[in-house]
Amino acid sequence: MTATFLFGVTFGAVAGAAGISTPAALVMSLTTFGGAAQMGAASVIAAGGGVGSAILTGSLLNLRYLPMAIAAMGAYGGSRWRRGAYAQLLGDETWALSRRPDGSYDRRLLLLSGSAAYVLWFAGTALGALSVGFAGDVSRWGLDMVSPAIFLALLWKQLGEPRTRVVAAVAATLALALVPVAPPGVPVAVASCACLIGLVK
């Protein structure tokens, strides 16, 4: 959970440096609650990309939650609105922490860990966004490199299978080829579509 808070601080700082207002960053954390998606969107805006490219990038990065939610849906109950609220708390860490050895999910642990992560993420975002005025240029503190470092760390764990290595290679090739000719944000969005290769049997 400490990592969630620190990641939130980093997002708040990067968002502020990208020109995203503090209220906008806080609303984004409340409604999106997806570290990779939010950081990706902020990175696109920081590079000069448009809102559409940022939304597309964030949406593609958050698509991984669809199969995760389907796997954990047995832990949810109640009305449609209640299930929707519970699903908002689903994250990479909470999904992994609440999984039982038999493949089912612990509803209580899922909700408790999700609620804690939600609060810490929002608090970290607030601290990071408010600190931009004092910290100045985030590149001086190396915060501009946190986003690519986090994405690399997330990717590195997934490179154990040949298929994932092919996906990573295709995504990197697409991004490098488009950077010189495409508007900011487009290379990331197009490269993210490479994840669909993983669905091919």
Backbone torsions as a table, in degrees:
resi	resn	phi	psi	omega
1	MET	NA	-27.4	176.6
2	THR	-62.2	-39.2	178.7
3	ALA	-63.1	-36.7	178.2
4	THR	-61.1	-45.0	179.6
5	PHE	-63.2	-46.4	-178.5
6	LEU	-66.0	-37.3	176.8
7	PHE	-64.9	-38.3	177.3
8	GLY	-63.4	-41.0	176.9
9	VAL	-60.1	-43.9	-179.9
10	THR	-63.1	-43.9	179.1
11	PHE	-61.4	-45.1	-179.6
12	GLY	-58.8	-40.7	-180.0
13	ALA	-68.8	-44.5	179.8
14	VAL	-65.4	-40.7	178.6
15	ALA	-62.6	-44.2	179.0
16	GLY	-62.9	-41.5	179.2
17	ALA	-66.9	-26.5	179.9
18	ALA	-81.7	-3.4	179.3
19	GLY	95.7	6.3	176.8
20	ILE	-81.1	127.2	-177.2
21	SER	-66.5	158.4	179.2
22	THR	-59.5	-46.6	177.3
23	PRO	-59.3	-40.0	-179.9
24	ALA	-65.1	-41.3	179.2
25	ALA	-64.6	-39.2	180.0
26	LEU	-67.8	-42.1	178.0
27	VAL	-64.2	-38.0	178.6
28	MET	-62.7	-41.9	179.4
29	SER	-68.4	-33.8	179.4
30	LEU	-70.8	-36.0	-173.3
31	THR	-98.2	-31.5	-177.9
32	THR	-93.1	-49.0	178.0
33	PHE	47.3	52.6	178.6
34	GLY	-142.7	104.9	-173.9
35	GLY	-56.8	-51.0	-177.6
36	ALA	-63.9	-42.8	-179.0
37	ALA	-65.1	-44.6	-178.9
38	GLN	-67.1	-41.9	179.5
39	MET	-67.2	-38.3	177.5
40	GLY	-63.4	-43.5	179.3
41	ALA	-64.3	-43.2	179.2
42	ALA	-63.8	-37.9	179.7
43	SER	-65.6	-38.7	178.5
44	VAL	-64.2	-45.1	179.6
45	ILE	-65.2	-40.1	178.9
46	ALA	-62.3	-31.3	-179.7
47	ALA	-82.4	-1.0	178.6
48	GLY	99.0	6.7	179.4
49	GLY	-73.3	163.0	-179.4
50	GLY	-84.5	172.5	-180.0
51	VAL	-63.5	-38.8	180.0
52	GLY	-60.5	-43.6	178.9
53	SER	-65.9	-38.1	179.4
54	ALA	-65.5	-42.8	179.4
55	ILE	-65.4	-42.5	179.5
56	LEU	-62.7	-44.1	179.7
57	THR	-61.5	-47.6	179.4
58	GLY	-62.5	-40.3	-179.4
59	SER	-65.0	-43.1	179.4
60	LEU	-64.5	-39.8	179.7
61	LEU	-67.5	-28.8	-179.3
62	ASN	-89.4	-2.0	179.1
63	LEU	-61.9	-23.4	-179.4
64	ARG	-63.7	-20.3	-179.1
65	TYR	-73.6	-17.5	-179.7
66	LEU	-63.2	-55.0	177.6
67	PRO	-66.4	-30.0	178.2
68	MET	-65.8	-41.3	180.0
69	ALA	-67.4	-38.5	178.7
70	ILE	-62.8	-40.5	179.8
71	ALA	-65.8	-34.3	-175.4
72	ALA	-98.4	3.0	-172.4
73	MET	-64.1	-20.2	177.5
74	GLY	-65.6	-18.7	-179.5
75	ALA	-82.9	-10.5	-178.6
76	TYR	-97.1	155.3	178.3
77	GLY	-155.3	175.9	178.8
78	GLY	93.3	-161.0	-176.9
79	SER	-72.2	170.8	179.3
80	ARG	-60.5	-41.3	-179.5
81	TRP	-66.2	-38.8	179.7
82	ARG	-67.4	-42.6	178.4
83	ARG	-62.8	-37.3	177.7
84	GLY	-64.5	-39.8	178.2
85	ALA	-66.8	-41.1	178.0
86	TYR	-63.1	-40.8	-178.0
87	ALA	-63.3	-27.1	178.3
88	GLN	-61.9	-24.0	-177.3
89	LEU	-86.6	-3.7	-178.3
90	LEU	-73.9	130.7	177.6
91	GLY	-145.9	175.0	-179.0
92	ASP	-58.2	-47.5	-177.1
93	GLU	-70.0	-45.2	-177.1
94	THR	-66.7	-34.7	178.1
95	TRP	-64.1	-43.2	-178.8
96	ALA	-72.9	-40.1	-177.1
97	LEU	-66.7	-34.6	-173.7
98	SER	-88.7	-1.5	-178.5
99	ARG	-76.8	129.1	178.0
100	ARG	-87.6	162.0	179.0
101	PRO	-57.9	-29.6	-178.4
102	ASP	-83.4	2.1	177.9
103	GLY	96.5	-9.8	176.4
104	SER	-84.0	177.5	-176.2
105	TYR	-125.7	139.4	-179.5
106	ASP	-82.7	111.1	-175.4
107	ARG	-61.6	-44.7	-177.4
108	ARG	-63.6	-45.2	179.8
109	LEU	-67.3	-37.3	179.0
110	LEU	-61.7	-44.0	-178.0
111	LEU	-73.6	-40.7	-179.3
112	LEU	-67.0	-47.3	-179.8
113	SER	-68.0	-36.5	178.1
114	GLY	-65.6	-41.5	179.1
115	SER	-64.7	-42.5	178.9
116	ALA	-63.1	-44.3	180.0
117	ALA	-64.4	-37.4	-179.6
118	TYR	-61.9	-47.0	-179.5
119	VAL	-65.4	-45.0	-178.5
120	LEU	-66.4	-37.5	178.6
121	TRP	-64.7	-43.7	179.7
122	PHE	-65.7	-43.6	179.6
123	ALA	-63.7	-41.1	178.2
124	GLY	-64.4	-41.4	177.8
125	THR	-59.6	-44.9	-179.3
126	ALA	-60.9	-46.8	-179.2
127	LEU	-63.7	-43.9	-179.4
128	GLY	-65.2	-43.0	-178.6
129	ALA	-66.9	-39.4	-178.8
130	LEU	-74.0	-22.5	-177.0
131	SER	-84.0	-10.3	-177.0
132	VAL	-60.0	-39.2	-179.8
133	GLY	-62.9	-27.9	179.7
134	PHE	-91.3	-34.4	-175.9
135	ALA	-78.4	-26.6	-178.4
136	GLY	77.0	-143.8	-178.4
137	ASP	-64.0	117.7	-176.4
138	VAL	-65.5	-21.3	179.5
139	SER	-66.4	-25.7	178.0
140	ARG	-65.7	-28.2	-178.0
141	TRP	-99.5	1.1	179.2
142	GLY	80.2	6.6	-177.9
143	LEU	-69.1	-22.4	178.6
144	ASP	-68.9	-16.4	179.6
145	MET	-96.5	-5.8	-177.9
146	VAL	-66.3	-43.2	-177.9
147	SER	-59.4	-53.6	178.4
148	PRO	-63.7	-32.3	179.2
149	ALA	-65.8	-40.3	179.2
150	ILE	-66.5	-43.6	179.0
151	PHE	-62.8	-38.9	178.7
152	LEU	-65.5	-40.2	179.1
153	ALA	-65.0	-40.7	178.3
154	LEU	-65.6	-40.4	-178.4
155	LEU	-69.6	-39.2	-173.8
156	TRP	-58.0	-36.1	-178.7
157	LYS	-71.1	-16.8	-175.1
158	GLN	-98.6	3.5	-173.2
159	LEU	-92.9	21.7	-177.7
160	GLY	-76.7	-23.7	-177.1
161	GLU	-108.2	149.3	179.8
162	PRO	-56.2	-39.8	-178.0
163	ARG	-61.8	-41.9	-179.2
164	THR	-68.0	-32.6	177.5
165	ARG	-68.4	-36.2	176.6
166	VAL	-64.9	-43.9	179.1
167	VAL	-60.4	-45.6	-179.7
168	ALA	-62.4	-41.6	-179.2
169	ALA	-65.8	-42.4	179.5
170	VAL	-64.9	-43.4	-179.8
171	ALA	-62.3	-44.6	-180.0
172	ALA	-64.0	-40.9	-180.0
173	THR	-64.0	-44.4	178.5
174	LEU	-60.5	-46.0	-178.1
175	ALA	-62.8	-46.5	-179.0
176	LEU	-64.7	-35.0	-179.3
177	ALA	-71.9	-31.8	-175.3
178	LEU	-89.7	-23.0	-176.8
179	VAL	-52.8	-44.4	-177.7
180	PRO	-71.6	-20.7	-170.6
181	VAL	-119.5	-17.1	-175.3
182	ALA	-103.8	154.6	176.9
183	PRO	-62.7	155.3	178.6
184	PRO	-55.7	137.0	179.5
185	GLY	99.4	-33.2	-178.8
186	VAL	-66.0	-44.5	178.6
187	PRO	-57.2	-41.6	179.3
188	VAL	-65.1	-44.0	-178.9
189	ALA	-63.6	-44.7	-179.6
190	VAL	-66.7	-43.0	179.9
191	ALA	-63.1	-33.6	179.3
192	SER	-64.2	-28.3	179.4
193	CYS	-66.1	-16.8	179.6
194	ALA	-63.1	-19.6	179.7
195	CYS	-62.9	-20.7	-179.8
196	LEU	-67.1	-20.6	177.6
197	ILE	-61.2	-30.8	-179.6
198	GLY	-64.9	-17.0	179.9
199	LEU	-83.9	-13.5	-178.4
200	VAL	-79.0	124.6	179.7
201	LYS	-79.8	NA	NA
